[in-house]
């Protein structure tokens, strides 16, 4: 057996090893089968029956998943049932059968291909991952055109699951059985259902391996390192021993962090801080709270627009937000209004292609251009605020006129809801994201118009340093600890504190121990991040004294380079608090 090492994307930390369970890749037909005109009606009936069988299966699986791993994960099947009810999708399938006079298999293949082309044109990874929901549903319908085929039974033994790509329902069913030790797939990313579910169930996972399904065969032994994004096929004895030791160290480390997640969020000298979670789906709330989150600091609403090929209704929005508020209560939830447009475009919105989408029609700019779309979302957020734990966050503000327009829209929607005697939070806090340099420079003016601020460091740093961090030729210039960035962040935080406004950081700086300590030294209290990083940051903060960190950090503003800043922080903090930068990842 040949020994190989493959690199992918680690999406769920931890180490697992064992024999593989190789799943079959989903393949639609490549053969166009024509039918005579009199058979068209019969073929459409065949399609309808397959859809009904699929609905019954999804309803049954939803119940099983709800019972085994919780209601938050059964939501996947709610969205799949919604896809089956989509009149536009059904119409496209029937039109193919009628117009082309083909079998339903070919219609499903062609419609699936057309959707894939649309989604692949979207540059945002999270958006691209959502095509798996449609693929999942159409695959089930496809199989139900010829029901009765027997599947290989799972022998129940603990194994490593290998797949080209796991469809959402496959992930929910297979991972919930309790016998999957790890996952490795050719496709997928950080925001795929497989990644989210694997993190939720603490199953190590590596995705984006491209060709692992072609590199393995039944009986192979495999190591999955979800922390470092590595997979090792048929490792020799020495490497097995190395990873057995590494797994023990990681498991001990993870147990320590899980304990820390439950401890109070205070430094050694009792300075209180608030770890919050960035999430994309309501089903992530339970996991986030278990990892020590004290609320949802950023809920991205973009995925709602991917439920169907039509724009979401007010009820679609309301269903998501109300479930999110209930799952998080009494903790706060910060819902960011839709941040699409530019590079994260959708065909439903009919946005023209732009020469420089990062600086174009996106986020609040798009919302204020398409006010009916924006009002639909605002109404749903307000209606879902009846538990009084929702706050609304507006992205990519550039000027005060935008804030004034947003406030006017909220005022109009509230007036309409009062007329309808809808229950909502009259005092729901309204905040803005500081991610455009223009907004950062006039923080002192903007802060007077809102209830809170949230710094989106990822975009702010890119715009401020004029660096595309995904561009391999200039990414070396993307430096969160650049002295100019620190001066800017200190100004924003100081200004918000003087105005007695709450301020949060929700970019990647919040999840990096070194950067987070700098921000805390500037007086920041709220840090929002991917939930898996919360225990690590919590441990770092609980290992230091705020007063000492504050004094050390103040000395960074006068330094000349990012390297000098990093060395200054590490050298001075490690002397006093050696546990602040313990190695290990979660």
N, C-alpha and C positions, 0 to 999 in steps of 0.2 A: 504493500500500500504506500502510495507516494505522499510525502510530507510537503505541505504548502502553507504559506501565510498570505492572507488577503486583508486589504485595508478597506474599511467602509466608514459609515457614520454611526458612532455610538449614540443611541437614542434612549437607552435605559441602562443605567450603570449596574455594575456587578460582574461577576465571573461565574460561568457555568460550563460544565463539560459532560459528555456522554455520547451515546449512539444517536444517529440522526433519524428523523422521520421526514421523508421527502414527499411533499405534496405535488399534485399535478398542476401544471400551468393551465389557466383558463384560455381556451382557443375558440374563437368563433369560426364559422364556416368560411372557406375561401371559394366555395362552389356555388354558382348562381343556378338555381333550379327553377325553370319556368313552369307555369301551370296554365291550363286552358281557362278561358273566360268563365265558364260555368263553375269552376272550382274555386273562384276567388272568394265567394261568400263562405264556403266551407273552410277555407284557409283562415279567414278572419275569425270565424267561430273557434277554430283551433287556437288562435292567438289569445282570444278572450278566456278560454278554458285554462290555458297556461298561466295567464295573469291571475286568475282566481286561485289556482293551486299555489302560486307564489305568495299571494296574500295570506292564505291559510298557514303556509310554512313560516312566514315572517312573524305572524301573530303568535304561533306556537314557540318559536325561538325567542321572541321578545319575553315571553313569560318565563322561560327557562333561565335566560340571562338575568332577568330581574331578580329571580329567586336565588341564583348562585353568586352573583357578584354585585348586585345592587341596581336600584332604579336608574341611577345616573348613567349607566352604560347601556341600558335598554333603550335609551333615547335614539341610538343609532337606527333602530328598527322603526321608530316613529317616522324618522325622515325618509326611510326606504319605502314605507307604506305611502307616504305623501308623494313620492316619485311615481308610484304605481297609479295614483289618482290624477296625475298630471294629464289634463286633456290634450295639451299640445304634443306631448310625447306619444300618446296613443294615436292621435291624428296622423303624426308623421309615419308611424309604423303601418297604419292602415292604408295611407296614401301610397306607400311603397308597394304594398301587396297589390293594390288595385291598378295603379298606373304602370308598374313594371310587370305585373302578372307573375309574381315570384312567390316562393314559399316563405313562410314567416321567418325561417332561419336567416335567409338572406336579408330580409328587411331589418331584423335585429342587428345584423352585422354592419349594414350600411349606416343605420342611424347611430350606432355606437361609434363608428369611425368619424362621423360628422361632428359629434360632441367632443371627441378626443382632439380633433384639430382645433376646435375653439379653445379648449382648456390649455392646450400646449402653447398657444399663442400668448398666454398670460405669463409674465415673468415671475410673479410672486409664487414662491414655493408652496405656501399654505393653500393658495387657491388651486394650484395644479393638483395637489393631493386629493382634492374633493371629487375629481373625476372617478375615483375608486368607488364612490357611493353609487354612481350611475352604472358603472361596470358591474358592480355586485348585483344590482337589481336585474339588469338585462341578462346577466349570466344565469340567474335563477329561472327567469322566464324561458330562456333558451333551452335549459335542461328540462323544463317542464313541458316543452313541446313533445318530448318523447319520455314520458314518465315510466317508472318501473325498473330502471337500471339499478342494480345493486352496487353499493359502495363497499370498499374494503373496510372491515371493522377495525377500529382502533384497539390494539391489544391491552391498552391501559398502562403500559410500562413507561417509566420516566425517560423522556428523550428530548433531543434538540430539534426544534421544528425548522425545516429548511423549505423555502418557497421562492418562486419567482417574485410574487407579490401577494400578500394576504389581503383579500377583500375584507371590508369592515365586518361583515357577518361571520366570515371564517375566523377572523381574529377573535371576535367576541366568544364564539362557540369553542374553538380549539384551546384558547388560552384559559378559559374558565374551567376546563376539565380538571386542572390540578396536577396533570402529569407532564406538563411542558416545562423543561428546565431553562431553556433559552431559545432565542429566535434569531435567524439569520436569513435575510432576503436579498434578492438581486436589486429590487426597486425600493422606493420609499424614502421618507425624510423625517425630520424632527416633528412635523405636525400631522403625520399620517395617523389613522386610527390605531394601527398596530403599535406605533411608538407611544401614543397616549395610553393605550390599554396596558402595554408592557410595563410602563412606568408605574401605573396605578397598581398593578399586581406584583411589582418588584421582580419582574422577570428580565434578566439581562438580554439586551437586543442590539444587534448591529444590522443596519439596512444600507442600501445603496452599494452593495458589493458587486453589482453588474453581472457576474457570471458564476456565482457559487453553485447554482443548480446544475451547471455543466461540469463543475469540478468535483462533485461528490457522487457517491452511489450508496445504496442501502448497505448497512453494515459498517460504514466509516465511523470513526471516532472523531469528535470535533470539540474544540474549545471556543467559547464565545466570550470575548472581553468587551462588554458594553460600556466600560469606563473609557477605554482607549480606542474603541472602534476597530478592534482586530479580531479576526477569526483564523484559527489554526486547524488545518485538516490533517488527521493522522499524525499527531506530534510524537516524537521519540520519547523514551522514558524520562530523560533529563528535563525536557520541556514540560512534561506532565507534572513532574515533581515541583518545578518552578511555579507553575500556575496553581497547583494545589496550595502551596505556601502563600501565593499572592491572593488567592481566594479567601483563605483564612484571615489574612490581614485586612482585606477589604470588608469581610463580614463583621469582624470585630469593630472596625472603623464605623461601619454603617450602624451597628447597634449603639455605638457611642453617640452618633449624631441623632438617632431616633430618640434617645433619652434626652438629649439637649433640646430637641424640638418641643418637648413638654415643659421645659423650664422657663422661668420668667425672662422676659426680654429686657435685661438690665446689665449695665457694665459693672465692673468691680466696685465703682464708687456710686452705684445706684442711678446712673443716667439712663432714662427710659428711652427705648427705641421701638419702632413698629415694623416688623417684617410683613410684607404683603406679597400677593402672588399675581403674576401675569398669566392669564389663561385665554384659551380660544373657544373652549366648549364648556357648557354647564356641568357636564359629567366630571370635570376636573376639580370641582370644588372640594369634594370630600377628601381627595388625596392632598390637596393644598393645605387644608386645615389640619390634617394629620401630621404634616411636615412642619407645623409651627406657624403657618400663615395666620395673621390676625385680621384678615380681610382680603378682598380681591382688589388689588391696586390698579389693575388694567384688564378690562374685558374687551377683547377685540370683537367687533360685531360684523366683520367682513364675511365670515362664513355663512351668515344667514342669507346672503345674496346668491349662494351657490346651491340652495336647496332645490331650485327648479330652474328651468330656462326662461322663466318670467320673473319679474321683480317681486320681492316678498310683500305680502299684505301687512296691514297693521296688526292683524291677529297672529301672523307668523312671528313678527317681532315680539309682540306681547307675550306669547307662549314661552319664548326663550327667556326673556327678562324676568318674568314672574317666577319661573322655576329657579332661575339663578338667584334671585333675591331670597326666596324661601330656603334654598339650600345653604346660603351664606348667613342667614339671620342668626344672631343679631349683629354680626360683623358687617362692616361697610363694603359696598360694591361700587367700584368706579367704572361706569360704562362709557367707553369711548365711542363717540358718534362715528359713522362710517368713514374709514380712511382708504378710499379707493379712488381710482383715476390715475392718469399718468401711466406708470409701469404696472400698476395693479388694476388694469381696466377690465371691464366686463362687457360682453356683446350687447346685453340688455340695455346698457346706458348709451350706446351709440356715440361714443366719444371719438372724435377724429384723432388720427395718429399725430403725435407731436414730435418735433425735432429734439426736444430736451424734456422728456416727461417728468424727470425728478424735480424740475422747476416749473411744471405746468399746472394743468387743471386737475387738482386732486384734493382729497380731504375736505376741509371746510369750504374751499373755493368751489368745488363741485356741488356741495350741499346748498350753498347760497345761490348757485346758478339754477339748480333744479329744486326749487323750494317745496314743491309738492312731495317729492321724494323725501326731503329732509323732515317735513312736517309729519309724515307718516311715522318716521322713526321717533321723533320727539313725542308724539302722542302716545306711542306704545311705551316709551320709557317712563313718562309721567304716570300713565295708568298702572304700571308695574311698581310704582314707588309707594304703594299703600302701606308697606311695612316700615317705611321711613328709614331704610338703610341704603338707598340708592343715591349715588352722586353721578353727575354727568360731566364728561370730559370732552372738550372740543379740540381736535388736532390741527396743527399747522396754522395757527393764528399768526398773521403778519402785521396787522394794523388794528387800531382801536375801533375803526368803523365796522370791522367784521364782528367784534364782540358786541357792539351796539345792535347790529342786525340780528345776531343770534338771540340776544335778550328780548328783542321785540317779537321775534317768532315764538319764543317760549311764552311771552305774555299773551299773545293771540291764542295759542293752543290752550293755555290754562283757562282763558275766558270761555272758550268753546266747551271745555270739559266741565266747567262749573254749570253751564247751561244744561248740559246733559246729566248733571248731578252725579258725575263720576268721582269716586274717591281717589285722591292722589295727594302727594306730599307738597303742600303749598310752599314750603320752605326748602325744597330739594336743592342742595348746594350745586352751583354751577362753577366749573373750573376750566382752565385752558392749558394746553400743552405749550411749553416753551421749547421749541425745536428749530425755530428760524432765528438767525442772528438779529434781525430787526426787532423781533419781539423781546429777545434777551436784552437788547440795548435800552429798551423802554419799559423794562419790568416795573419801574417805579410808577409809571402811569397805568399800565395794564392791571397791576395788582389791586388797584382801587376799584376796578370794575367787576371783579369776580370774588368768589368765596375761597378759592384755593388755586394753587399752581402745581403742575407736574412737569418735571424736566425730562424730555425725551433725549437722553444723551447720545444715542446712536446717530440720529439725524443731525442734532445740533453740532456734534463734533465734525461730521462730514461737511456740513455747510460752512462751518466756521473756518475749518482748515482747507477747504476746497479740495477734499480728498475722497475719492470713491473707494471705500475699503474693500470692495469686491474686485477691484481692478488690480491684478497681480503686479503691474508695473509701478503703481504708486501707493499700494496698501501699506508699505513700510512707514509712510508719513502719517498714518492714522494712529495718533497717540493720545489716549484719554488723559495722560498725565502731562501733556504739553503745558508749560507754564501759562500760556495765553488762555488755555481752556480752564485751568484752575482759577485764574483771575476772574474769568467770566462767571464760572459757577459760584464762586464766593460772593460776587456781586449780587447774583440772582437770589441766593439763599439769604444773604444779609438783608436785602431789600424786602423779601417776603416776611422775614422775622420782625423787622421794624414795623411793618404794616399789620403785624399780628395775624398773618394768613398762614394756613397750613401749606406745606410744600413737600412734594414727594419726588423721588427720582425713580424712573421706571425703565431706564436703559440698562445695558450690560454692565455699566460701572457699578450698579447696585449689587451685582452678583460676584464681583471680583473683590476678595478680601482687602487687597492693598488700596484699590480705588475707593471702596466703601469706607475704609478708615479715614481717608482724606476727607470724604464728604461729611462723615460724622464729626471730624475735627472742625469743619466749617459750621457746625451746628445743626446739621440735618438729622431728623428723627425718623422719617418714614422712607423705607426702601422697598421697592416693588420689583420682583424678579421671577424667573422660572422657579416654580415651587421646589424643585429638587435641590436648588442651591441654598434654600433658606437655612437648614441646619448648619451648613458650613459657615455662613455669615454670622449666624447667631453664636456659634462657638467662638469665632474670632472676636466679636464684640464683648462677649462675656469674659474674655481673657484679658481685657485691658481696662485701664481707668480713663474715663472721658477727659478729665482735666489734663492728664499727661499727653494724650493724643492731640488734644486741642493745641497745646503749647508746641508740640513737635510739628504739627501741620501748618501752623501759622508761618513757620520758617520756610515753607516751600514756595510761597508766592514770589520771593525775591530770587529764586534760583533761575538758571539760564536754560536748562535742557530737561527733557522728560527723564533722561537717565539719571541726572543729578537728583531729581525729585524722588525717583524710585529708591536710589541708594540712601538718601537722607531718611526716608520713612523706615525702610527695612532695618538699617543700622541702629537707629535710635529706638525703635519699638522692640526689636529683638533682644536688645540688652536688658530691658525691663520686663518684657512679656514674651518669653521664648515659645509659649504655646499658641501665640496669635497666628503663626504661619505654619502650623503643622502640615506636613504633606498629606495628600489624600484628596480624592475627588468624590463627589456624590452626584 
